[in-house]
Amino acid sequence: MENVHGVRRRPEGHVTPLQPSQRMPLHSIGASVVRRLDFGGGASATPATPHRRPSPHSRVVQRANAGDRFIPNREPSVNLETRFSLTPSKHESEPDINNDNSRLYCQILRNELLSSSVSSSPLVPSSTRSSPQASVYKFSGAATPKKSPQRRRNVVEASYAHTRSPLSKASQDLLLSPRKAHRHIPEVPYKVLDAPDLQDDFYLNLLDWSKNNILSVALGPSVYLWNGQSGQVSKLLELPRHRVDNLVTSVSFSEDGDTLAMGTSTGAVELWDVNTTKMLRRLSKHSTRVASLAWNKRVLASGSRDRTLLLHDIREPDRAIAQTYEGHTQEVCGLKWSPDGNYLASGGNDNKCFIWTPRASKPTFTYESHVAAVKALAWSPYQHGVIATGGGTADQTIRFWNALTGAELSSVKTGSQVCNILFSTTSNELVSSHGYSQNYIRVWTFPRMQELARLSGHTYRVLYMALSPDAQSIVTGAGDETLRFWKIFEPRKSIKAAPSVVNSWSPIR
């Protein structure tokens, strides 16, 4: 349609699409649309004006006078519960101490968005909790009596009635609930010693710590002793160098800590007195190297590459060998007696673990679930008959067995070669050392197997590990020729006797 001047005029209601250079900002378009809409449901009486490119000053005015707020346009398929993990999953993993704050946040979201009523959580890391009744200053003096649980609950409910927090009562109770204590495990060793010529051999056992706080370590053809009290180092023995491969391949202290058993690459087993530094006797030897030793009171078990296990009763000098066990098809690299001394566990390079009794010629149980060499063995001091076994590089698994029934209890994948396992005697925890490919030391809870700490420092496989006599520290040895001391476990808790109602120093009448 043209006017009288010959200029083409747009029909009423026609809108010409904007060119790329003429497009308006998003907030300007929204403001113009809002002005043209009638919130009562009909069209506005104000006629639509042609679109024109606004000046910078007009855009500012439109933004200030828009008066509307941004409302997100969520897709209909968005589910808050699944998108933000507000509901617990059936396959939810064990709680991680580094992720407890996120779990607490998710629980609060469940309370506020899904109207849940979670008011307590044991997964929050230990810290000092603040409460409406907490005092800013603490004064010394007479101890104030503790409030009863019912009185404390009444005080909290009374404070909630006057609180200005936007959170619900369940969320506030969640923030003020008692928190589970997580102790701190140092991530660096408190002592590092050089250990030159420490062999990098997975099948050997070259480290042991006696109850007298004496540490023995085999370095090549020699055995050295380190005194944990004085820090002095002394050489106990050195094998003759008539052969280049004449090396010490295993060491183990007796239960009293006065005698050290030593196995060699030639198959010999020798007993040495650590106080006088003299050899006591030489036992009947194996045909090849002795990779593992284990004491049970006055009976010494030895495992060798010749695939046999020998029991030596050192109380009988004429009877050199008390018992011989045969069952492994490759080298025996792990030996451990149960705490009661009724069972002997042996692990070998044939990927098998055998459970023996002292007077039986055949193993009681055979465990064949591992797919790599079984060197790491440890008996639980808390549950009778429970043993943990660890597999090599191709297996990377810690398995728990019931040696009384032969059943497998549980297993956990570690992601690296399992070299050693030690149970704590002061708490329900265990520690494992690993080789390929992570070279870690990992602390676990037992029996849940929740990881408490992962310690690194060795640059080679952590092949050797021993527990201190106070059961608080461990020492680890690796192919990087260093010994590292770690503070791992808590001290033993002293049991205080309840005060007696009878005063032994006062007269009866």
ROSEBA-522494 format. One record per residue (C-alpha): residue in three letters; residue number from 1; x, y, z. Coordinates in pm, 1 decimal, decimal comma. Example, Ala and Ser with C-alpha at 12.3 -4.5 7.8 and 13.67 -1.06 7.14 Angstrom:
2
PT  residuo  num        xx        yy        zz
PT      Ala    1    1230,0    -450,0     780,0
PT      Ser    2    1367,0    -106,0     714,0
This chain:
509
PT  residuo  num        xx        yy        zz
PT      Met    1       0,0       0,0       0,0
PT      Glu    2     136,7     339,9     -97,7
PT      Asn    3      54,5     686,8      33,0
PT      Val    4       6,4     997,5    -165,2
PT      His    5     379,4    1065,3    -185,5
PT      Gly    6     446,6     724,0    -346,7
PT      Val    7     606,3     576,5     -39,8
PT      Arg    8     510,9     215,4      38,8
PT      Arg    9     347,6     190,8     383,4
PT      Arg   10     336,7    -128,3     596,0
PT      Pro   11      -8,9    -265,5     669,0
PT      Glu   12    -146,2    -244,8    1023,5
PT      Gly   13       1,0    -515,1    1250,9
PT      His   14     275,7    -615,6    1009,1
PT      Val   15     621,3    -665,8    1166,7
PT      Thr   16     931,5    -668,7     950,0
PT      Pro   17    1201,9    -917,3    1066,3
PT      Leu   18    1507,2    -748,4    1208,8
PT      Gln   19    1833,6    -769,8    1027,1
PT      Pro   20    2139,3    -893,6    1220,4
PT      Ser   21    2255,8    -535,1    1267,3
PT      Gln   22    1911,9    -430,4    1392,9
PT      Arg   23    1856,0    -699,9    1658,3
PT      Met   24    1776,1    -572,8    2004,3
PT      Pro   25    1924,3    -700,6    2327,0
PT      Leu   26    1733,7    -970,2    2511,7
PT      His   27    1631,7    -744,6    2796,8
PT      Ser   28    1503,2    -478,5    2552,3
PT      Ile   29    1291,7    -732,0    2364,2
PT      Gly   30    1147,5    -861,6    2691,5
PT      Ala   31    1064,5    -508,8    2805,3
PT      Ser   32     883,4    -423,3    2479,1
PT      Val   33     688,1    -748,7    2492,4
PT      Val   34     582,8    -680,3    2849,2
PT      Arg   35     459,2    -330,1    2754,3
PT      Arg   36     252,7    -472,4    2468,5
PT      Leu   37      81,6    -744,1    2676,4
PT      Asp   38    -231,7    -698,2    2880,6
PT      Phe   39    -192,2    -889,6    3211,2
PT      Gly   40    -568,6    -919,4    3224,4
PT      Gly   41    -564,4   -1163,5    2935,0
PT      Gly   42    -647,9    -939,2    2635,4
PT      Ala   43    -444,0    -728,8    2398,2
PT      Ser   44    -325,8    -390,5    2511,9
PT      Ala   45    -512,4     -82,1    2394,6
PT      Thr   46    -187,5      84,3    2305,1
PT      Pro   47    -122,3      28,4    1936,3
PT      Ala   48     195,2    -148,5    1838,3
PT      Thr   49     462,8      90,7    1727,1
PT      Pro   50     710,4       6,3    1454,8
PT      His   51    1039,6    -140,5    1575,6
PT      Arg   52    1330,4      94,5    1562,6
PT      Arg   53    1685,8      72,1    1679,4
PT      Pro   54    1692,5     230,6    2027,4
PT      Ser   55    1968,8     457,6    2139,9
PT      Pro   56    2200,5     358,7    2424,9
PT      His   57    2012,5     593,4    2656,6
PT      Ser   58    1678,3     434,5    2573,9
PT      Arg   59    1814,8      85,0    2646,5
PT      Val   60    1916,9     191,4    2996,0
PT      Val   61    1571,7     332,7    3060,7
PT      Gln   62    1402,7      19,0    2934,6
PT      Arg   63    1619,9    -201,9    3156,2
PT      Ala   64    1544,6       4,9    3463,7
PT      Asn   65    1171,1      22,0    3398,0
PT      Ala   66    1126,6    -339,5    3288,6
PT      Gly   67    1008,4    -444,0    3634,9
PT      Asp   68    1018,8    -818,7    3567,1
PT      Arg   69    1256,8   -1082,7    3707,7
PT      Phe   70    1435,6   -1366,2    3530,7
PT      Ile   71    1247,0   -1695,9    3555,9
PT      Pro   72    1448,2   -1998,0    3438,5
PT      Asn   73    1279,5   -2218,3    3185,4
PT      Arg   74    1342,7   -2571,7    3305,0
PT      Glu   75    1278,7   -2861,4    3080,2
PT      Pro   76     983,2   -3078,2    3180,5
PT      Ser   77    1211,4   -3383,1    3198,8
PT      Val   78    1438,8   -3232,6    3463,8
PT      Asn   79    1406,9   -3428,7    3787,4
PT      Leu   80    1552,1   -3253,7    4089,2
PT      Glu   81    1591,1   -3578,4    4278,5
PT      Thr   82    1806,3   -3745,7    4013,5
PT      Arg   83    1978,4   -3434,1    3873,9
PT      Phe   84    2111,8   -3314,5    4210,2
PT      Ser   85    2130,7   -3654,2    4388,3
PT      Leu   86    1879,9   -3556,0    4652,8
PT      Thr   87    1765,3   -3911,9    4711,1
PT      Pro   88    2007,2   -4182,2    4827,8
PT      Ser   89    2107,3   -4439,7    4571,3
PT      Lys   90    2099,9   -4812,0    4629,4
PT      His   91    2461,1   -4836,7    4513,5
PT      Glu   92    2588,2   -4537,1    4708,0
PT      Ser   93    2952,1   -4592,8    4800,1
PT      Glu   94    3097,8   -4575,6    5147,3
PT      Pro   95    3134,2   -4227,8    5295,4
PT      Asp   96    3454,2   -4045,6    5220,0
PT      Ile   97    3601,7   -3814,6    5482,1
PT      Asn   98    3691,2   -3562,1    5210,3
PT      Asn   99    3331,7   -3556,3    5078,6
PT      Asp  100    3138,5   -3530,9    5406,8
PT      Asn  101    3060,8   -3161,3    5361,8
PT      Ser  102    2897,5   -3237,4    5027,2
PT      Arg  103    2693,3   -3514,7    5185,4
PT      Leu  104    2577,6   -3280,5    5460,1
PT      Tyr  105    2476,5   -3025,2    5196,0
PT      Cys  106    2277,1   -3288,1    5006,3
PT      Gln  107    2098,4   -3392,0    5323,4
PT      Ile  108    2000,8   -3032,0    5392,8
PT      Leu  109    1869,3   -3004,1    5035,5
PT      Arg  110    1657,6   -3313,4    5094,7
PT      Asn  111    1509,1   -3152,5    5402,5
PT      Glu  112    1433,1   -2817,5    5238,7
PT      Leu  113    1327,0   -2925,8    4888,7
PT      Leu  114    1184,3   -3272,7    4940,8
PT      Ser  115    1041,8   -3219,2    5290,3
PT      Ser  116    1258,0   -3493,1    5439,5
PT      Ser  117    1321,8   -3511,8    5809,6
PT      Val  118    1689,8   -3607,1    5833,4
PT      Ser  119    1803,5   -3453,3    6162,1
PT      Ser  120    2127,7   -3638,5    6239,6
PT      Ser  121    2424,5   -3752,1    6036,5
PT      Pro  122    2727,9   -3957,8    6146,8
PT      Leu  123    2919,0   -3873,5    5828,6
PT      Val  124    3027,8   -3520,0    5916,7
PT      Pro  125    3397,4   -3466,5    6000,3
PT      Ser  126    3492,4   -3393,0    6355,9
PT      Ser  127    3504,1   -3028,3    6455,5
PT      Thr  128    3381,6   -2804,1    6731,5
PT      Arg  129    3010,8   -2754,5    6685,6
PT      Ser  130    2848,9   -2421,9    6746,2
PT      Ser  131    2508,9   -2404,4    6908,5
PT      Pro  132    2282,6   -2124,7    7022,5
PT      Gln  133    2382,6   -2201,6    7379,0
PT      Ala  134    2758,7   -2212,7    7320,7
PT      Ser  135    2954,8   -1965,2    7532,2
PT      Val  136    3194,2   -1729,0    7361,7
PT      Tyr  137    3424,7   -1718,5    7662,5
PT      Lys  138    3520,8   -2001,3    7892,3
PT      Phe  139    3625,8   -1934,5    8248,5
PT      Ser  140    3815,9   -2166,0    8477,4
PT      Gly  141    3664,5   -2263,2    8805,3
PT      Ala  142    3414,0   -2508,8    8933,6
PT      Ala  143    3281,8   -2740,9    8668,8
PT      Thr  144    2922,5   -2675,5    8570,2
PT      Pro  145    2694,6   -2976,6    8583,4
PT      Lys  146    2613,6   -3131,5    8248,9
PT      Lys  147    2264,8   -3090,6    8112,3
PT      Ser  148    2053,2   -3398,2    8079,8
PT      Pro  149    1951,0   -3501,7    7723,8
PT      Gln  150    1589,4   -3405,8    7790,3
PT      Arg  151    1684,6   -3063,8    7927,5
PT      Arg  152    1921,1   -3003,9    7636,4
PT      Arg  153    1643,4   -3097,1    7394,2
PT      Asn  154    1405,1   -2854,1    7559,9
PT      Val  155    1660,4   -2573,2    7536,2
PT      Val  156    1716,8   -2641,0    7166,9
PT      Glu  157    1344,1   -2643,8    7093,9
PT      Ala  158    1300,7   -2317,9    7284,4
PT      Ser  159    1583,1   -2153,8    7087,7
PT      Tyr  160    1431,3   -2276,4    6759,9
PT      Ala  161    1107,2   -2093,1    6836,6
PT      His  162    1294,0   -1758,7    6835,1
PT      Thr  163    1543,4   -1827,2    6558,5
PT      Arg  164    1552,6   -1627,0    6236,2
PT      Ser  165    1713,9   -1899,8    6028,7
PT      Pro  166    1526,7   -1986,0    5706,5
PT      Leu  167    1614,6   -2353,9    5753,8
PT      Ser  168    1368,6   -2600,2    5894,7
PT      Lys  169    1407,5   -2748,9    6240,1
PT      Ala  170    1531,3   -3078,6    6094,3
PT      Ser  171    1808,3   -2901,3    5902,7
PT      Gln  172    1911,4   -2703,3    6209,3
PT      Asp  173    1922,2   -3022,4    6413,8
PT      Leu  174    2131,6   -3175,3    6137,4
PT      Leu  175    2386,9   -2896,2    6165,1
PT      Leu  176    2394,9   -2923,8    6544,0
PT      Ser  177    2393,5   -3304,2    6566,4
PT      Pro  178    2695,6   -3486,2    6714,5
PT      Arg  179    2963,8   -3544,8    6457,1
PT      Lys  180    3162,4   -3857,8    6403,2
PT      Ala  181    3526,1   -3814,0    6499,1
PT      His  182    3786,2   -3874,0    6226,7
PT      Arg  183    4140,6   -3879,2    6352,5
PT      His  184    4423,8   -3722,8    6160,7
PT      Ile  185    4687,6   -3954,4    6011,2
PT      Pro  186    5014,0   -3777,0    5921,0
PT      Glu  187    5086,1   -3796,2    5550,0
PT      Val  188    5464,4   -3773,1    5584,9
PT      Pro  189    5699,5   -4010,2    5770,9
PT      Tyr  190    5848,5   -3890,0    6096,3
PT      Lys  191    6181,9   -4060,7    6022,1
PT      Val  192    6366,4   -4173,7    5709,8
PT      Leu  193    6674,0   -4400,2    5712,6
PT      Asp  194    6897,9   -4497,7    5423,2
PT      Ala  195    6910,5   -4868,4    5346,3
PT      Pro  196    7170,7   -4931,1    5075,3
PT      Asp  197    7158,4   -5269,6    4900,0
PT      Leu  198    6799,6   -5333,8    5009,8
PT      Gln  199    6681,7   -5584,0    4750,8
PT      Asp  200    6389,1   -5502,0    4524,8
PT      Asp  201    6239,5   -5853,8    4527,7
PT      Phe  202    5868,0   -5908,8    4582,5
PT      Tyr  203    5907,9   -6261,2    4725,1
PT      Leu  204    6150,5   -6179,0    5008,2
PT      Asn  205    6088,0   -6069,9    5368,2
PT      Leu  206    6379,8   -5853,1    5480,0
PT      Leu  207    6232,6   -5647,1    5765,2
PT      Asp  208    6111,8   -5722,7    6119,2
PT      Trp  209    6056,8   -5530,7    6446,6
PT      Ser  210    6095,8   -5707,6    6781,2
PT      Lys  211    5904,5   -5651,3    7104,6
PT      Asn  212    6227,5   -5506,7    7251,5
PT      Asn  213    6212,3   -5217,1    7001,7
PT      Ile  214    6494,7   -5356,0    6786,5
PT      Leu  215    6455,9   -5332,7    6410,3
PT      Ser  216    6635,7   -5582,5    6188,0
PT      Val  217    6690,9   -5525,7    5817,1
PT      Ala  218    6880,0   -5741,0    5567,1
PT      Leu  219    7101,6   -5541,0    5330,0
PT      Gly  220    7265,2   -5767,4    5077,5
PT      Pro  221    7475,7   -6027,4    5265,0
PT      Ser  222    7449,9   -5841,8    5599,1
PT      Val  223    7193,4   -5792,9    5873,9
PT      Tyr  224    7181,1   -5464,9    6066,0
PT      Leu  225    7005,2   -5381,4    6391,4
PT      Trp  226    6855,6   -5041,5    6472,5
PT      Asn  227    6772,7   -4957,4    6833,2
PT      Gly  228    6446,1   -4766,2    6848,7
PT      Gln  229    6527,6   -4612,8    7188,6
PT      Ser  230    6883,4   -4493,5    7134,6
PT      Gly  231    6882,6   -4475,0    6754,8
PT      Gln  232    7211,8   -4666,8    6732,3
PT      Val  233    7285,3   -4895,4    6437,8
PT      Ser  234    7498,1   -5209,6    6465,9
PT      Lys  235    7587,5   -5495,8    6233,6
PT      Leu  236    7472,6   -5835,7    6353,9
PT      Leu  237    7625,8   -6057,4    6085,4
PT      Glu  238    7770,0   -6072,3    5736,5
PT      Leu  239    7766,7   -6383,5    5522,6
PT      Pro  240    8095,2   -6501,7    5371,7
PT      Arg  241    8154,1   -6372,5    5023,3
PT      His  242    8267,7   -6697,2    4865,1
PT      Arg  243    7966,0   -6662,6    4633,7
PT      Val  244    7834,8   -6347,5    4476,0
PT      Asp  245    7472,3   -6453,9    4525,1
PT      Asn  246    7514,6   -6542,5    4894,1
PT      Leu  247    7249,2   -6306,2    5029,1
PT      Val  248    7012,9   -6283,0    5323,9
PT      Thr  249    6660,6   -6346,9    5195,4
PT      Ser  250    6444,4   -6341,7    5512,3
PT      Val  251    6456,0   -6235,5    5878,2
PT      Ser  252    6216,8   -6292,0    6169,3
PT      Phe  253    6234,0   -6223,5    6544,8
PT      Ser  254    6120,5   -6475,2    6803,0
PT      Glu  255    5829,2   -6381,6    7026,7
PT      Asp  256    6058,0   -6283,7    7315,4
PT      Gly  257    6269,6   -6068,3    7081,9
PT      Asp  258    6603,9   -6221,7    7183,9
PT      Thr  259    6654,6   -6457,1    6887,9
PT      Leu  260    6665,2   -6366,3    6520,9
PT      Ala  261    6605,4   -6630,7    6253,9
PT      Met  262    6777,3   -6567,1    5923,3
PT      Gly  263    6731,2   -6740,7    5589,2
PT      Thr  264    6980,7   -6725,5    5303,8
PT      Ser  265    6982,1   -6759,9    4928,3
PT      Thr  266    7164,9   -7094,9    4962,3
PT      Gly  267    6881,2   -7247,7    5167,8
PT      Ala  268    7038,4   -7222,6    5513,8
PT      Val  269    6843,6   -7120,3    5825,8
PT      Glu  270    7044,5   -6976,1    6114,8
PT      Leu  271    6950,9   -6858,1    6465,4
PT      Trp  272    7134,9   -6560,4    6616,5
PT      Asp  273    7134,0   -6409,1    6964,3
PT      Val  274    7083,0   -6034,1    6921,4
PT      Asn  275    7219,5   -5957,1    7270,0
PT      Thr  276    7553,0   -6136,3    7230,3
PT      Thr  277    7563,0   -6109,8    6846,3
PT      Lys  278    7656,1   -6480,4    6824,3
PT      Met  279    7506,8   -6761,2    6617,6
PT      Leu  280    7319,9   -7016,6    6828,0
PT      Arg  281    7269,6   -7297,3    6576,2
PT      Arg  282    7220,7   -7380,5    6209,9
PT      Leu  283    6903,9   -7568,6    6121,7
PT      Ser  284    6851,1   -7820,7    5843,8
PT      Lys  285    6852,9   -7626,4    5526,8
PT      His  286    6633,4   -7620,7    5217,4
PT      Ser  287    6772,5   -7692,1    4875,3
PT      Thr  288    6716,8   -7333,4    4754,3
PT      Arg  289    6662,3   -6989,2    4905,0
PT      Val  290    6441,7   -6937,7    5212,0
PT      Ala  291    6202,4   -6651,5    5138,4
PT      Ser  292    5975,9   -6662,0    5446,0
PT      Leu  293    6001,2   -6736,7    5819,8
PT      Ala  294    5742,2   -6741,1    6101,2
PT      Trp  295    5766,6   -6812,2    6475,7
PT      Asn  296    5512,7   -6992,4    6695,6
PT      Lys  297    5660,2   -6986,8    7045,7
PT      Arg  298    5958,4   -7225,9    7013,9
PT      Val  299    5863,4   -7362,9    6672,2
PT      Leu  300    6001,5   -7198,4    6358,7
PT      Ala  301    5837,9   -7242,0    6015,9
PT      Ser  302    6038,3   -7179,6    5699,4
PT      Gly  303    5922,7   -7160,1    5337,6
PT      Ser  304    6149,5   -7196,8    5038,9
PT      Arg  305    6172,0   -7186,7    4664,3
PT      Asp  306    6196,7   -7565,5    4676,1
PT      Arg  307    5815,0   -7553,1    4738,7
PT      Thr  308    5831,9   -7708,3    5086,9
PT      Leu  309    5754,7   -7586,8    5438,6
PT      Leu  310    5963,5   -7706,8    5731,4
PT      Leu  311    5873,8   -7684,0    6100,4
PT      His  312    6178,1   -7666,8    6330,1
PT      Asp  313    6142,2   -7734,5    6701,7
PT      Ile  314    6440,5   -7555,6    6850,7
PT      Arg  315    6385,0   -7722,1    7190,3
PT      Glu  316    6503,8   -8054,9    7047,5
PT      Pro  317    6859,0   -8026,1    6914,6
PT      Asp  318    6866,9   -8385,6    6791,8
PT      Arg  319    6541,1   -8362,7    6603,1
PT      Ala  320    6610,2   -8104,9    6338,1
PT      Ile  321    6278,4   -8115,3    6148,3
PT      Ala  322    5952,3   -8162,1    6335,2
PT      Gln  323    5718,7   -8152,9    6033,0
PT      Thr  324    5735,8   -8117,3    5654,2
PT      Tyr  325    5450,9   -7972,3    5447,1
PT      Glu  326    5425,1   -8018,4    5072,9
PT      Gly  327    5149,8   -7869,5    4859,2
PT      His  328    5273,0   -7560,4    4679,4
PT      Thr  329    5388,9   -7596,2    4321,1
PT      Gln  330    5605,8   -7281,4    4326,5
PT      Glu  331    5801,5   -7072,3    4576,5
PT      Val  332    5652,8   -7018,7    4924,6
PT      Cys  333    5676,3   -6641,9    4982,1
PT      Gly  334    5438,4   -6582,6    5275,1
PT      Leu  335    5399,9   -6746,7    5618,5
PT      Lys  336    5186,4   -6642,6    5917,4
PT      Trp  337    5078,2   -6821,8    6234,3
PT      Ser  338    4735,6   -6750,4    6380,2
PT      Pro  339    4732,4   -6566,0    6716,5
PT      Asp  340    4641,8   -6884,4    6904,4
PT      Gly  341    4910,6   -7085,5    6720,6
PT      Asn  342    4667,3   -7351,4    6595,2
PT      Tyr  343    4682,7   -7261,8    6225,8
PT      Leu  344    4959,8   -7178,3    5980,9
PT      Ala  345    4882,8   -6989,4    5660,1
PT      Ser  346    5118,1   -7014,7    5364,6
PT      Gly  347    5107,5   -6818,8    5040,6
PT      Gly  348    5297,3   -6900,8    4725,2
PT      Asn  349    5382,8   -6792,7    4376,2
PT      Asp  350    5132,1   -7053,3    4254,0
PT      Asn  351    4852,0   -6807,3    4345,0
PT      Lys  352    4733,2   -7028,7    4631,3
PT      Cys  353    4695,8   -6994,5    5005,5
PT      Phe  354    4697,3   -7303,1    5228,5
PT      Ile  355    4575,6   -7336,2    5588,0
PT      Trp  356    4771,6   -7596,5    5784,3
PT      Thr  357    4739,6   -7745,7    6130,8
PT      Pro  358    5060,6   -7839,7    6315,1
PT      Arg  359    5009,4   -8217,5    6306,2
PT      Ala  360    4837,6   -8261,5    5969,8
PT      Ser  361    5020,4   -8367,6    5656,8
PT      Lys  362    4769,0   -8205,9    5420,6
PT      Pro  363    4624,5   -7855,8    5421,3
PT      Thr  364    4289,7   -7805,1    5591,8
PT      Phe  365    4171,7   -7550,2    5334,7
PT      Thr  366    4299,7   -7429,8    4998,5
PT      Tyr  367    4213,8   -7083,9    4867,3
PT      Glu  368    4253,2   -7040,7    4492,3
PT      Ser  369    4060,8   -6718,6    4418,8
PT      His  370    4371,6   -6507,3    4363,1
PT      Val  371    4518,1   -6482,8    4013,8
PT      Ala  372    4866,3   -6370,2    4120,6
PT      Ala  373    5124,9   -6456,2    4383,6
PT      Val  374    5000,8   -6449,0    4744,4
PT      Lys  375    5262,4   -6295,4    4971,9
PT      Ala  376    5056,6   -6064,9    5198,2
PT      Leu  377    4904,4   -6260,5    5488,8
PT      Ala  378    4758,7   -6132,4    5817,0
PT      Trp  379    4540,3   -6286,8    6087,6
PT      Ser  380    4274,8   -6071,1    6250,9
PT      Pro  381    4330,8   -6014,1    6625,2
PT      Tyr  382    3961,3   -5928,1    6671,0
PT      Gln  383    3780,0   -6217,6    6504,0
PT      His  384    3897,5   -6571,1    6567,0
PT      Gly  385    3992,1   -6760,1    6251,2
PT      Val  386    3967,8   -6464,0    6009,9
PT      Ile  387    4264,2   -6414,2    5776,7
PT      Ala  388    4336,5   -6151,8    5510,0
PT      Thr  389    4528,7   -6236,6    5192,0
PT      Gly  390    4660,1   -6009,0    4918,8
PT      Gly  391    4740,0   -6082,7    4556,1
PT      Gly  392    5013,6   -5957,7    4326,6
PT      Thr  393    5010,8   -5736,1    4019,7
PT      Ala  394    4759,0   -5935,2    3815,9
PT      Asp  395    4521,8   -5968,8    4113,7
PT      Gln  396    4538,7   -5644,3    4318,5
PT      Thr  397    4276,7   -5774,8    4562,9
PT      Ile  398    4255,4   -5817,3    4940,0
PT      Arg  399    4036,4   -6110,8    5039,6
PT      Phe  400    3907,0   -6215,5    5380,6
PT      Trp  401    3853,2   -6579,4    5472,8
PT      Asn  402    3714,1   -6781,2    5759,8
PT      Ala  403    3982,1   -7039,6    5832,3
PT      Leu  404    3741,2   -7236,2    6052,2
PT      Thr  405    3488,6   -7300,0    5773,9
PT      Gly  406    3692,1   -7223,2    5461,6
PT      Ala  407    3440,6   -6963,9    5336,6
PT      Glu  408    3537,1   -6637,1    5170,4
PT      Leu  409    3390,9   -6345,9    5365,3
PT      Ser  410    3457,4   -6042,6    5144,6
PT      Ser  411    3705,0   -5883,1    4906,3
PT      Val  412    3813,3   -5536,3    4796,8
PT      Lys  413    3999,9   -5423,0    4485,3
PT      Thr  414    4297,7   -5201,5    4564,8
PT      Gly  415    4412,5   -5105,6    4216,3
PT      Ser  416    4774,8   -5208,0    4269,4
PT      Gln  417    4996,8   -5495,3    4376,1
PT      Val  418    4939,6   -5597,2    4741,1
PT      Cys  419    5275,4   -5652,4    4912,2
PT      Asn  420    5194,1   -5657,7    5285,4
PT      Ile  421    4898,6   -5647,3    5525,2
PT      Leu  422    4909,7   -5565,7    5897,4
PT      Phe  423    4623,2   -5554,8    6145,8
PT      Ser  424    4622,4   -5298,6    6423,4
PT      Thr  425    4611,7   -5442,8    6774,8
PT      Thr  426    4464,9   -5123,2    6921,7
PT      Ser  427    4172,3   -5050,4    6687,6
PT      Asn  428    3959,7   -5210,8    6418,0
PT      Glu  429    4189,4   -5105,0    6136,9
PT      Leu  430    4449,9   -5249,5    5904,8
PT      Val  431    4724,3   -5113,4    5681,9
PT      Ser  432    4841,3   -5243,6    5345,1
PT      Ser  433    5145,4   -5161,3    5134,5
PT      His  434    5139,2   -5170,3    4757,2
PT      Gly  435    5367,2   -5197,4    4458,5
PT      Tyr  436    5289,0   -5168,6    4089,8
PT      Ser  437    5171,8   -4924,6    3999,9
PT      Gln  438    5095,1   -4681,4    4281,3
PT      Asn  439    5353,3   -4755,9    4557,9
PT      Tyr  440    5104,6   -4643,1    4823,3
PT      Ile  441    5047,6   -4721,9    5190,3
PT      Arg  442    4675,9   -4738,6    5264,6
PT      Val  443    4494,1   -4742,0    5597,3
PT      Trp  444    4152,7   -4911,0    5616,1
PT      Thr  445    3875,9   -4964,7    5865,8
PT      Phe  446    3786,0   -5324,4    5938,6
PT      Pro  447    3562,1   -5497,7    5843,1
PT      Arg  448    3396,2   -5220,6    5633,8
PT      Met  449    3721,5   -5156,6    5443,3
PT      Gln  450    3664,6   -4782,8    5422,9
PT      Glu  451    3988,1   -4607,6    5329,9
PT      Leu  452    4110,3   -4369,5    5600,8
PT      Ala  453    4437,7   -4252,5    5448,9
PT      Arg  454    4661,7   -4301,1    5148,0
PT      Leu  455    5028,6   -4229,4    5213,7
PT      Ser  456    5292,7   -4178,8    4948,9
PT      Gly  457    5665,1   -4118,4    4966,7
PT      His  458    5839,3   -4425,4    4830,6
PT      Thr  459    5937,6   -4411,4    4466,1
PT      Tyr  460    5957,1   -4791,2    4430,5
PT      Arg  461    5736,3   -5079,7    4539,7
PT      Val  462    5671,0   -5087,3    4915,1
PT      Leu  463    5778,7   -5449,0    4955,7
PT      Tyr  464    5852,1   -5472,0    5329,6
PT      Met  465    5655,8   -5358,7    5633,4
PT      Ala  466    5669,7   -5419,4    6010,6
PT      Leu  467    5471,3   -5303,8    6314,0
PT      Ser  468    5631,7   -5129,3    6611,0
PT      Pro  469    5609,9   -5291,1    6958,5
PT      Asp  470    5374,3   -5016,9    7083,3
PT      Ala  471    5145,4   -5091,3    6783,9
PT      Gln  472    5129,6   -4722,5    6685,1
PT      Ser  473    5390,1   -4695,7    6407,5
PT      Ile  474    5497,9   -4895,6    6107,3
PT      Val  475    5821,6   -4905,1    5914,6
PT      Thr  476    5826,4   -4963,9    5540,2
PT      Gly  477    6108,2   -5055,3    5305,1
PT      Ala  478    6121,4   -5025,4    4928,1
PT      Gly  479    6350,1   -5066,1    4632,8
PT      Asp  480    6442,6   -4696,6    4660,0
PT      Glu  481    6674,2   -4812,8    4943,5
PT      Thr  482    6502,0   -4617,2    5219,2
PT      Leu  483    6322,3   -4708,4    5540,8
PT      Arg  484    6034,0   -4479,3    5633,2
PT      Phe  485    5861,0   -4462,8    5971,0
PT      Trp  486    5493,0   -4368,1    5980,9
PT      Lys  487    5260,6   -4282,9    6267,4
PT      Ile  488    4948,7   -4478,6    6175,3
PT      Phe  489    4746,2   -4617,6    6466,1
PT      Glu  490    4616,0   -4473,7    6790,3
PT      Pro  491    4774,9   -4569,3    7123,5
PT      Arg  492    4623,9   -4836,6    7338,3
PT      Lys  493    4338,9   -4708,1    7550,7
PT      Ser  494    4402,0   -4763,5    7918,5
PT      Ile  495    4111,1   -4921,1    8099,3
PT      Lys  496    4046,9   -4738,2    8425,2
PT      Ala  497    3888,0   -4936,0    8702,6
PT      Ala  498    3564,5   -4797,2    8839,3
PT      Pro  499    3604,5   -4629,2    9177,1
PT      Ser  500    3517,0   -4860,5    9458,1
PT      Val  501    3252,5   -4765,4    9708,4
PT      Val  502    3473,5   -4915,1    9978,8
PT      Asn  503    3769,3   -4707,3   10097,5
PT      Ser  504    4043,4   -4951,8   10187,5
PT      Trp  505    4214,8   -4695,6   10409,2
PT      Ser  506    3913,1   -4613,2   10623,5
PT      Pro  507    3788,2   -4817,5   10919,7
PT      Ile  508    3498,0   -5051,6   10855,0
PT      Arg  509    3306,7   -4915,7   11151,7
